[in-house]
């Protein structure tokens, strides 16, 4: 018999954890998408998530449901019926005038009650200002996991949600699982997922659920509504053509070359994060992981190196044209067309060429 000391078995890591649901979570089925609406307008990210949710539901062979929360009336009813045009099999609706304005307490109560009653296995929300606030509160209340700002959603071989997001400051992508809890929750930023085609469909089943809350139960009070006067400053996320500049331009004066080209093209203009940090451009124009995600038909990047933080914000573009003096810049790895030259020289030439060829009425055809 050997007297050698026994070697302790290595502790099982996170990767070795078994995806084995507790019995009380096995009744959770179907994929849900929260339909975000404010002042009668549905945020487009909700329809983008319906497309992603439809793919997940089809792989899992379950239903896709929309969750509509809002005040009583035509706008909330319209959001519910429109959900069927974007692929919903059914809609859960909480309509109450206490929900006319977003308040975390009332919306969290509404959504968690619906989840606890009807038990979805996956719940998706947009990573908007409202969605981020609501998702964190709901996940905490339900004692489940939440993967924020996802760039990809899939299901693995055993049907678990595989939610991929940037990590370590955007230098890596990681896939996260909510192993033993339900629902599996994720938020996705606007324009990360493609907009699905709207198809006119007949109205399906709408399940009405009561709020079970009175005004006195809600601590927060809405005194008045003041629209954000800066909200219309840029429309980067939904622009068809975007021109952006980076540190390679060298100075804020040279960044004006980006703005001039964008004006001639009838495009939006943007920038990489370092330009915001230097104060050259306002934060609403930042593109990338910590800025806006865009899916234009044409994206022109001048003097942008293209690190992964920027890549995750632009890789959904139909055509990426990169201009950089460094032929080894990371942006050339994912750009569709690369031009190795000084953007400070090329941008004025492009602007002049487009100005000579384009009439004001022809700019709309650039992205067609």
C-alpha positions as CSV (number, residue, x, y, z in Angstrom):
1,X,0.0,0.0,0.0
2,X,1.4,3.4,-1.0
3,X,1.9,6.0,1.7
4,X,2.1,8.8,-0.8
5,X,-0.2,11.7,0.1
6,X,-3.4,11.9,-1.8
7,X,-3.6,14.7,-4.3
8,X,-6.8,16.7,-4.0
9,X,-9.0,16.6,-7.1
10,X,-9.1,20.0,-8.8
11,X,-12.2,22.1,-8.0
12,X,-14.7,22.2,-10.8
13,X,-14.7,25.6,-12.5
14,X,-17.6,27.6,-13.8
15,X,-17.3,25.9,-17.2
16,X,-17.9,22.5,-15.6
17,X,-21.1,23.5,-14.0
18,X,-24.0,21.4,-15.2
19,X,-26.9,23.1,-16.9
20,X,-29.5,21.3,-14.8
21,X,-32.6,23.2,-14.0
22,X,-34.3,22.9,-10.6
23,X,-37.6,21.2,-11.0
24,X,-39.7,24.3,-10.4
25,X,-38.1,26.1,-13.4
26,X,-38.9,23.3,-15.9
27,X,-42.3,24.8,-16.5
28,X,-40.8,28.0,-17.9
29,X,-41.3,28.0,-21.7
30,X,-41.4,30.3,-24.7
31,X,-39.5,33.5,-25.7
32,X,-40.7,36.9,-24.7
33,X,-39.8,40.4,-26.0
34,X,-40.7,43.5,-24.0
35,X,-42.2,46.1,-26.4
36,X,-40.9,49.5,-25.3
37,X,-43.2,52.4,-25.9
38,X,-43.3,56.0,-24.7
39,X,-45.8,58.6,-25.5
40,X,-47.5,56.4,-28.0
41,X,-44.3,55.5,-29.9
42,X,-42.8,52.0,-30.0
43,X,-39.0,52.1,-29.9
44,X,-37.7,50.4,-33.1
45,X,-35.4,48.2,-31.0
46,X,-38.5,46.3,-29.9
47,X,-39.2,45.2,-33.5
48,X,-35.5,44.3,-34.0
49,X,-35.7,42.1,-30.9
50,X,-38.9,40.5,-32.3
51,X,-36.8,39.3,-35.2
52,X,-34.1,37.9,-33.0
53,X,-36.7,36.4,-30.7
54,X,-38.4,34.7,-33.6
55,X,-35.2,33.0,-34.5
56,X,-34.7,31.8,-30.9
57,X,-38.3,30.6,-30.6
58,X,-38.1,28.7,-33.9
59,X,-34.9,26.9,-32.8
60,X,-36.5,26.0,-29.5
61,X,-39.8,25.1,-31.1
62,X,-41.8,27.4,-28.7
63,X,-44.0,30.4,-29.0
64,X,-42.8,34.0,-29.4
65,X,-44.7,36.4,-27.2
66,X,-44.7,40.2,-27.0
67,X,-45.2,42.0,-23.6
68,X,-46.9,45.3,-24.0
69,X,-47.1,47.6,-21.0
70,X,-48.7,51.0,-21.1
71,X,-51.8,53.2,-20.5
72,X,-55.3,52.2,-21.5
73,X,-56.2,53.4,-25.0
74,X,-55.4,53.2,-28.7
75,X,-51.6,53.5,-28.5
76,X,-51.1,50.5,-26.3
77,X,-53.6,48.4,-28.3
78,X,-51.9,49.4,-31.5
79,X,-48.5,48.3,-30.1
80,X,-50.1,44.9,-29.2
81,X,-51.6,44.4,-32.7
82,X,-48.5,45.6,-34.5
83,X,-46.5,42.9,-32.6
84,X,-48.2,40.2,-34.7
85,X,-46.9,41.9,-37.8
86,X,-43.4,41.3,-36.5
87,X,-43.8,37.6,-35.7
88,X,-45.6,37.4,-32.3
89,X,-47.7,34.3,-31.7
90,X,-49.4,36.0,-28.8
91,X,-49.3,39.1,-26.7
92,X,-49.4,39.7,-23.0
93,X,-50.7,43.2,-22.3
94,X,-50.9,45.2,-19.1
95,X,-52.9,48.3,-19.8
96,X,-53.5,50.8,-16.9
97,X,-53.4,54.6,-16.8
98,X,-50.9,54.4,-14.0
99,X,-48.5,53.2,-16.7
100,X,-48.9,56.4,-18.8
101,X,-45.4,57.5,-17.9
102,X,-42.4,55.1,-17.2
103,X,-41.8,54.7,-13.5
104,X,-39.5,51.9,-12.4
105,X,-41.7,50.7,-9.6
106,X,-44.9,50.4,-11.6
107,X,-43.3,48.9,-14.7
108,X,-41.2,46.4,-12.6
109,X,-44.4,45.3,-10.8
110,X,-46.2,44.9,-14.1
111,X,-43.5,42.9,-15.8
112,X,-42.5,40.7,-12.9
113,X,-46.2,39.8,-12.2
114,X,-46.6,38.7,-15.8
115,X,-43.4,36.7,-15.7
116,X,-44.3,35.0,-12.5
117,X,-47.8,34.1,-13.8
118,X,-46.9,32.9,-17.3
119,X,-43.3,31.8,-16.9
120,X,-41.1,32.5,-20.0
121,X,-37.7,30.9,-20.4
122,X,-36.2,33.8,-22.2
123,X,-37.0,37.5,-21.8
124,X,-35.4,40.1,-24.1
125,X,-35.4,43.9,-23.7
126,X,-33.8,46.8,-25.6
127,X,-30.7,48.3,-24.0
128,X,-32.2,51.8,-24.1
129,X,-32.2,54.2,-21.2
130,X,-35.7,52.8,-20.2
131,X,-34.8,49.2,-21.0
132,X,-31.6,49.1,-19.0
133,X,-33.3,50.6,-16.0
134,X,-36.2,48.2,-16.2
135,X,-34.2,45.0,-17.0
136,X,-31.9,45.4,-14.0
137,X,-34.8,46.0,-11.6
138,X,-36.8,43.0,-13.0
139,X,-33.8,40.6,-12.9
140,X,-33.0,41.6,-9.3
141,X,-36.7,41.2,-8.3
142,X,-36.9,37.8,-10.0
143,X,-33.4,36.7,-8.6
144,X,-32.3,35.7,-12.1
145,X,-29.3,36.5,-14.3
146,X,-29.1,39.3,-16.9
147,X,-26.6,39.7,-19.7
148,X,-26.5,43.3,-20.8
149,X,-25.6,44.9,-24.1
150,X,-25.5,41.7,-26.1
151,X,-24.1,41.6,-29.7
152,X,-25.4,38.1,-30.5
153,X,-28.1,35.7,-29.2
154,X,-28.3,32.0,-29.9
155,X,-29.3,28.8,-28.2
156,X,-26.9,25.9,-27.6
157,X,-27.4,22.2,-27.9
158,X,-29.3,21.8,-24.7
159,X,-31.6,24.8,-25.4
160,X,-29.9,27.3,-23.1
161,X,-29.6,31.0,-24.2
162,X,-26.1,31.8,-25.3
163,X,-25.8,35.6,-24.9
164,X,-22.6,37.1,-26.3
165,X,-21.3,40.5,-25.3
166,X,-18.0,42.5,-25.2
167,X,-15.9,42.3,-22.1
168,X,-12.6,43.4,-20.6
169,X,-13.1,47.0,-21.9
170,X,-14.3,45.6,-25.3
171,X,-11.1,43.7,-26.0
172,X,-12.8,40.3,-25.9
173,X,-16.2,38.8,-26.7
174,X,-17.6,36.3,-24.2
175,X,-20.7,34.1,-24.2
176,X,-22.7,34.0,-21.0
177,X,-25.3,31.5,-19.8
178,X,-27.9,31.7,-17.0
179,X,-27.5,28.1,-16.0
180,X,-29.9,27.3,-13.2
181,X,-32.3,30.2,-13.1
182,X,-35.3,31.4,-15.2
183,X,-36.1,33.5,-17.1
184,X,-32.8,33.9,-19.0
185,X,-32.7,37.7,-19.5
186,X,-30.7,39.8,-22.0
187,X,-30.7,43.3,-23.3
188,X,-29.6,44.3,-26.8
189,X,-28.7,47.8,-28.0
190,X,-30.6,49.4,-30.9
191,X,-29.3,48.4,-34.4
192,X,-27.4,45.4,-33.2
193,X,-30.0,43.1,-34.7
194,X,-31.4,43.6,-38.2
195,X,-34.9,45.0,-38.5
196,X,-37.2,42.1,-39.6
197,X,-39.6,42.5,-42.4
198,X,-43.1,43.7,-41.4
199,X,-45.7,41.3,-42.6
200,X,-49.4,42.1,-42.3
201,X,-51.0,39.3,-40.2
202,X,-54.3,38.8,-38.5
203,X,-54.5,39.7,-34.8
204,X,-53.7,36.7,-32.6
205,X,-54.4,36.0,-29.0
206,X,-54.0,38.9,-26.5
207,X,-53.8,38.0,-22.9
208,X,-54.8,40.9,-20.6
209,X,-53.2,41.0,-17.2
210,X,-54.2,43.4,-14.4
211,X,-51.7,45.8,-12.8
212,X,-52.9,45.2,-9.2
213,X,-51.4,48.5,-8.1
214,X,-52.8,51.9,-7.0
215,X,-51.2,55.3,-7.2
216,X,-50.6,55.4,-3.5
217,X,-48.4,52.3,-3.8
218,X,-46.0,54.1,-6.1
219,X,-43.4,56.3,-4.4
220,X,-42.3,58.2,-7.6
221,X,-44.7,60.9,-8.9
222,X,-44.6,62.4,-12.4
223,X,-45.1,66.2,-12.0
224,X,-44.5,67.1,-15.7
225,X,-42.9,65.9,-18.9
226,X,-40.0,67.8,-20.4
227,X,-38.8,66.4,-23.7
228,X,-35.0,66.1,-24.2
229,X,-34.1,69.1,-26.3
230,X,-30.9,67.3,-27.3
231,X,-32.7,64.1,-28.4
232,X,-32.8,65.2,-32.1
233,X,-29.2,66.2,-32.3
234,X,-28.1,63.1,-34.1
235,X,-29.8,60.2,-35.8
236,X,-26.8,57.9,-36.1
237,X,-28.4,54.7,-35.2
238,X,-30.9,54.8,-38.0
239,X,-29.0,56.7,-40.7
240,X,-28.5,55.1,-44.1
241,X,-25.1,56.8,-44.7
242,X,-22.6,57.7,-41.9
243,X,-19.2,59.3,-42.2
244,X,-16.9,59.1,-39.1
245,X,-13.5,60.2,-38.1
246,X,-10.9,59.1,-35.6
247,X,-7.6,60.2,-34.0
248,X,-5.8,59.8,-37.4
249,X,-7.3,63.1,-38.4
250,X,-4.9,64.8,-36.0
251,X,-7.0,67.8,-34.9
252,X,-10.5,69.1,-34.4
253,X,-10.1,71.4,-37.3
254,X,-9.4,68.4,-39.6
255,X,-12.5,66.7,-38.2
256,X,-14.5,69.3,-40.1
257,X,-13.5,67.5,-43.2
258,X,-15.8,64.6,-42.0
259,X,-18.7,67.0,-41.5
260,X,-18.2,68.6,-44.9
261,X,-18.4,65.2,-46.6
262,X,-21.4,64.1,-44.6
263,X,-23.2,67.3,-45.6
264,X,-22.6,66.8,-49.3
265,X,-23.8,63.1,-49.0
266,X,-26.8,64.1,-46.9
267,X,-25.4,61.8,-44.2
268,X,-24.9,61.7,-40.5
269,X,-21.4,62.1,-39.0
270,X,-19.8,60.4,-36.1
271,X,-16.5,59.6,-34.4
272,X,-14.6,57.1,-32.4
273,X,-14.3,57.3,-28.6
274,X,-11.0,59.1,-28.3
275,X,-12.4,62.1,-30.0
276,X,-15.2,62.4,-27.4
277,X,-12.6,62.0,-24.7
278,X,-10.6,64.8,-26.1
279,X,-13.6,67.0,-26.4
280,X,-13.5,67.4,-30.2
281,X,-17.0,65.9,-30.7
282,X,-20.0,65.6,-28.4
283,X,-20.8,62.2,-26.9
284,X,-24.1,61.8,-28.9
285,X,-21.9,61.3,-32.0
286,X,-19.7,58.5,-30.6
287,X,-19.9,55.1,-32.4
288,X,-18.9,51.8,-30.8
289,X,-19.4,49.7,-27.8
290,X,-19.8,52.6,-25.4
291,X,-21.5,54.8,-28.0
292,X,-24.0,54.2,-30.8
293,X,-24.4,50.9,-32.7
294,X,-25.2,51.6,-36.4
295,X,-26.3,49.6,-39.4
296,X,-26.0,52.0,-42.3
297,X,-26.0,51.0,-46.0
298,X,-22.7,52.9,-46.3
299,X,-20.1,53.7,-43.6
300,X,-17.0,55.7,-44.3
301,X,-14.4,55.6,-41.6
302,X,-11.5,58.1,-41.8
303,X,-8.5,57.8,-39.5
304,X,-10.1,55.2,-37.3
305,X,-7.9,52.2,-36.3
306,X,-10.9,49.9,-35.8
307,X,-10.3,48.2,-32.4
308,X,-13.0,45.8,-31.3
309,X,-14.7,48.5,-29.3
310,X,-15.4,50.3,-32.5
311,X,-16.0,47.1,-34.6
312,X,-18.9,45.9,-32.5
313,X,-20.7,49.2,-33.2
314,X,-20.3,49.2,-37.0
315,X,-20.0,45.6,-38.3
316,X,-23.6,45.4,-39.2
317,X,-23.1,48.0,-42.0
318,X,-23.8,46.9,-45.5
319,X,-20.6,48.5,-46.9
320,X,-17.7,49.7,-44.8
321,X,-15.1,51.9,-46.5
322,X,-12.0,52.5,-44.4
323,X,-9.4,55.2,-45.0
324,X,-6.1,54.9,-43.0
325,X,-2.4,55.5,-43.5
326,X,-1.6,52.3,-41.5
327,X,-2.1,49.3,-43.8
328,X,-2.0,47.1,-40.7
329,X,-4.9,48.9,-38.9
330,X,-7.4,46.4,-37.5
331,X,-10.2,48.1,-39.4
332,X,-9.0,46.7,-42.7
333,X,-9.7,43.2,-41.3
334,X,-13.5,43.8,-41.5
335,X,-13.9,46.7,-43.9
336,X,-15.4,45.8,-47.3
337,X,-13.1,48.4,-49.0
338,X,-9.8,49.8,-47.7
339,X,-7.9,52.8,-48.9
340,X,-4.4,53.2,-47.6
341,X,-3.8,57.0,-47.7
342,X,-4.0,60.1,-45.7
343,X,-7.6,60.9,-45.0
344,X,-6.8,64.6,-44.6
345,X,-5.9,64.6,-48.3
346,X,-8.6,62.2,-49.5
347,X,-11.7,63.6,-47.7
348,X,-11.6,67.0,-49.5
349,X,-11.2,65.3,-52.9
350,X,-14.1,63.0,-52.1
351,X,-16.2,65.9,-51.0
352,X,-15.4,67.9,-54.2
353,X,-16.1,64.8,-56.4
354,X,-19.5,64.1,-54.8
355,X,-20.5,67.8,-54.8
356,X,-19.8,67.9,-58.6
357,X,-21.8,64.7,-59.3
358,X,-24.7,65.0,-56.9
359,X,-27.7,67.2,-57.2
360,X,-29.7,67.8,-54.0
361,X,-32.3,65.4,-55.3
362,X,-29.9,62.6,-56.0
363,X,-28.5,62.2,-52.5
364,X,-31.3,59.9,-51.5
365,X,-30.2,57.4,-54.1
366,X,-26.7,57.0,-52.6
367,X,-27.9,54.4,-50.1
368,X,-30.4,52.7,-52.4
